[in-house]
Amino acid sequence: MRLLWPKARVRRVTELTPEWLAARGLSGLVVDLDNTLVPYGVAPPAEGDLAEWNRALADAGIPVCIVSNAKRRRTRAWAEALGREGWGLAGKPLPWSLRRAVRRMGLAPHEVAVAGDQLFTDVLGANLIGAYSVLVEPIEPKKGLPHTRWVRALERRVLEAMPGPQNGGAHSPGSER
């Protein structure tokens, strides 16, 4: 069960600033695409908070890689728009694509945060490789593929079972274990 427990939870991926990463001894970031970085179906370019966040990470020299189970073309379009490396059909939670991203950054897994909106793909994959797992609240929790919506119900049960500050339940957004 511990492999499903994120080390941190945040409301939005844009909370993962250079300062946030540095405070945890992290030097790189692997991020999921759909419902973490952008809503389902939204096409580039990045605007507003997302564009500013990406620029701040780039200015700080933080490598970011987009690793998604979404289609390759969609993931590539967003990676190129953000000036980052990325690939789709990653097969998360299997560790190969996440390990590849960490290697491409020239970092060790414990130096990298892996952020995404799903326990059974993003958090599990991060924990399997020894990275710093971050659960991001889904941008649109009611949207997604039918199997994703079904899995969200199971995720809620796992989150409720996690030790944490509120009634023995899951950590509140922004909290850490």
N, C-alpha and C positions, 0 to 999 in steps of 0.2 A: 504494500500500500504506500510506503514511503516514496517509491519511485514516482508516484502521482502528485506528491506534495511540492508545490512551488516554493522556492526560497523567498520570493517576494511576489506581491500582487499590486498592480497599479490600475488606475481607471483608464488611462490612455498611454499609448506608446510614447507620446511626446513628453511624458514625465521622465523618460530615460535620457536625461541630459548628460553632458560631459561631466558635470559635477556629481550627479547621482552615480554614474559609473565609477568615477575616481574614488568616491567615498567607500566603495566596496572592493577596490583594488582591481577593477575590470578595465580592460583596454580595447575591447571590441564588442560588436553587437551583431547577432544573427536575428533577423526579424521575419515573422510570417507576413503574408500579404493580405489576403482577404479577411476582413472583419477584425484585423489587428492594425495594419498600416492604413488601409483604405476600406470603404464599404464595398460589398460585392458589386461587381459590374461597373464600377466607376473607372473611367479611362484617364490616363495621364493628360495633362501635366499636374504636378503637385502644386497646391496653392495654400495660402494662409499659414496656419500653424505648422502643417506638415512640411512645407517648403522652408520655413524658418528653422524648424527643428533639424532638418537634414543639413541645412547650411551651417548651423552651430556645431553639429557633429563633425562635418567636413573641416571646418575652421580649426577645430580642436585636434584634428588628425585621427579621429576615431574611425577605424574601418567598420563598415556596415555591409552585410550581405543579406539579400532577401532569399530565403529558402522556403518554398511553398509547395503544397500539393496541388495547387492550381495548374492550369494549362501552361505549357512552356511559353507560348507566345505572349500571354497576358503577363506572366512574371517577368519575362525579358523586357517587355515594353516599360513596365514600371522601373525595373532596375536601370535601364538606359535613361529614362526620364530623370531619375534621381542621381545619375552618375555613379551608380553602385554596381557591384557584381550581383548576380542572382540567377536562379534557375527554378523551374517548376517541375511538376511530377516528381517531387523529391522522395516520396515514399516514407515520409515521417509516420511513425516514430522510429523506423529503422535508422540506424545511426550514420549510414554512409554519407549522405548529403550534408549532415551537420558537421561531421568530421572533416569533410572536404572544405566546407566554408571556413572552419577554424584553421586548417592548414594553409589555405589561401591567404589568410590574414597574417600568417607567420606567428601565431600565438598558440599557447597551450589551452586546452578546454577550460581550466579553472580561471583563465583570464578573460573569458568571454561570457556575456549574458546572451541567453536565447529567450526571446520574447514571442509569445503568441497567445491566442485566445482559447486554446483547447488543451485540456489536461492530457487526453489520450494520444495526442500527436506532438504538440509543442513541448509541454512540460515533461512528459515521459521521455521524449527524444533527448532533451537537454540533460535530464538526470542520468540517462543511460551513458552519455559521453563524459559526464563529470563537469558539465558547464553550470553556470549560475542560471537557474530556471526562473522565469518571470511570467506570471499569468496576467494577461491584459484582459480587462473586461471587453467582451465583444462590442464592436461599434453598433451593430444591429443584431441583437440577440435572437430575434424572432425570424431572421432571414438566413438563408443558406440552403444547401442541398438537404433533401429529406433525411438522409442518414445523420447529417450533422445536427439537425433539430432533435432527433431521437437521442443522440449521444448526449446532448446538453442536459436532458433529464437525468441521465446517469451521472454526469459530472456534478450536478447539484447535490446528489446524495453523497458523493465522495467528498465534496467541499464541506458539507455539513458534518461529516465524520472527522475532519481534520482538527487537531488541537489548535486552540487559538484563544484570543482574549474574550470572546463573546460567547457565553453559555457553552463553552467547550467546542464551539463550532469553528468555522473557517476564519482565517484572518481577514480583517477589514481591508479595503483597498488602501494601498500604500504601505501596508504593514509587512513585517518580515518575521521569520522564525528565528 
